[in-house]
Amino acid sequence: MASARPTPRLLAFDVGESRVGVARSTALGRGEPVATLLVKNRPWRLVKDEIEALVREFEIEGFVVGLPRNMDGSLGFQAQRTERFARSLQKAFPSLPVVMEDERLTTEEAFERLAEAGIRGQKARRRVDAAAACLIVEGHLARLELQRQGNEKSGTTRDELQAAHETLEECKEPNQGRQA
């Protein structure tokens, strides 16, 4: 019988122009929203300090940054912003690995999940980034599990992401008081 491997302690990021949603992986292999960081017109050092506090609090072992691809797989302008964010993370936290994970449609799915939970309008706007980060970390963990089972893949497919996201219930509400 194979022994169960512990879930890596990861922080996932859904990078936007104004906000960055942050979620962590749980011991059960799920995503949990932890913060929505305001980044527009803020120096990187302030954002980095908030991330550093989360790294310490949750004893983080690595980062997953959602890479927004177009539906045809190409990279657009937002992907460039996200890649800059990932490079800044790597520079600020050189001992922690940074991986990029396909995040197509995670924001739309996060809005759907929030609506299913009865959360709409401004409440949903405040929570969607962290909820999308939950989907990103869960998709990454699902891909890691597939790889561990011997099904090596170069990237997560949409069907795999959908299967991982169907168990999502915890991403309805990020912790209060973390919005900078």
Buried (B, 14 or more C-beta within 10 A) or exposed (E): EEEEEEBBBBBBBBBBEEBBBBBBBBEEBBBBBBBBBBBEEEEBEEBBEBBBEBBEEBEBBBBBBBBBBEEEEEEEEBBEBBBEBBEBBBEBBEEBBBBBBBBBBBBEBBBBBBEEBEBEEEEBBBBBBBBBBBBBBBBBBBBBBBEEEEEEEEEBBEEBBBBBBEEBEBBBBBEEEBEB
